[in-house]
Amino acid sequence: DLGNVQMAGTALLLLTERDGRRSVIVLAASGQGLENVLYRLIDLIPLNADYALSDCLLQGNLALCPTQIAAEPVEAVLDTSTDTSPPPDSGGELPLPSGETTDQGEIGLGETKTAVLQTGEQHSWVYNQGPGFIDIVVESADFDAVLEILDPSGQTLDYSDRGFAGDGEQLTGVEIPDADDYTILISAYGDGSGSYTLTVSEGEPQTGAQIDTILVYGDDNGEPLAGGSTSVDQLAVLLGTSYQVTTWLASQDGSLTAEALAGQDLLIWDSGDYRQTDGLADPSVEAIFQYLDGGGHLVVMGASPPLFGTSDLAPLADVELVGDDPLLTNGFTPGEVIALTQTIDAIASDMLEPSANEHLFLQRGPSSGQPGGTVALAAVDELNGTHSVFLLLPFFALPETVQPLLLENVMGWLKGGF
């Protein structure tokens, strides 16, 4: 019991978890207070939660955090009426199915089943031919499918919602450790309905991400810290011989959209030497979080990535190779110091202190401000399978002899590391 809470100057964060999925409810007195607190939630893609909540009062899954606004105006209004009827439809997005399922029976290894999904319905199929690894594919030309598999206790094993209507969804290399009943759930986003096919086939263990398609997003919004550049062109050239690469530049193509991210195995979010003070308000961020929630993979690079808000900057002149991951350090000498082609102000933040499932492989060199600070970190989110790499410097500032090797190592780790 935290007692009565004075909402002015304080925000309430409530973490809930159901069926293996996390949700966060945030309440604040003002719009600006809410925006300030949202920066704390950047641990949605693996960052340092302890740092994000270091000045908060914690109790279980509840946190009270300062909004950093003196004399904060109370813009929120508490509805104390006893009317329990739902509010009228505001015309926004249609809700996902409520979770009520219609049993479709069993599906075996090597089988394909066909069914018709009604509006608002969710289908469940039982698979009990473990142990082993399986691939699950749902295909429909009629609706935007959502695919999920639950273990015998009802916890989510894996989940996919990356495509749109007609794209289908797949889960590859799902480990089934025993012959108990595992539940495959099929639903449609919004009010979709129609026929679909579901196939379960033998799979292979997945030690990394399957990456064939890459979208390189040049986020050149904000104010440049140096000459005003991104590394979109260099990345497209280096990756184009091995992958299908699409480029998107904010200044030319506008905010990144969910449609552009559909079907992309990897997003490289490159902000170059640009710095934004309100980066989380960009519509691109919503599309990116949707992409990650659907199991997409991410590389973030730049002197001041929008996810880090207005974190402190310090001069960065060189980086030092650290860590012992054989994929991330391949071709480099332990302790090797790499001088950048230019000294640039870059984020010097302890938000990226490594923890479990995270690998630090570059830190600030001896000629930089705050030497020893994190520069590059690779991380895995065990809940949704997202693999992320953070590089807190503009890629173009690395020597041209280093760029191909470092990028090859990052891609190698994404596809076969951890």
Secondary structure, DSSP 8 states (H G I E B T S, - for coil): -------TTEEEEEEEEETTEEEEEEE-SSHHHHHHHHGGGGGGSS--HHHHTTTSEEETTEEEEE---TT-------------S-----S-------S--EEEEE--TTEEEEEEE-TT--EEEEE---SEEEEEEEE-SSS-EEEEEE-TTS-EEEEE----TTT-EEEEEEEE-SSS-EEEEEEESTT--EEEEEEEEE----SS---SEEEEEE---SEESSS----HHHHHHHHHTTSEEEEEEHHHH-S--HHHHTT-SEEEEE-TTEE-SSGGGSHHHHHHHHHHHTT-EEEEESSB-GGGTT--EEEEEEEEE----TTTSTTS-TT-EEEEEEEEEEE--STT---TTEEEEEEE-TTSSSTT-EEEEEEE-TTT--EEEEE-S-GGGS-TTTHHHHHHHHHHHHHH--
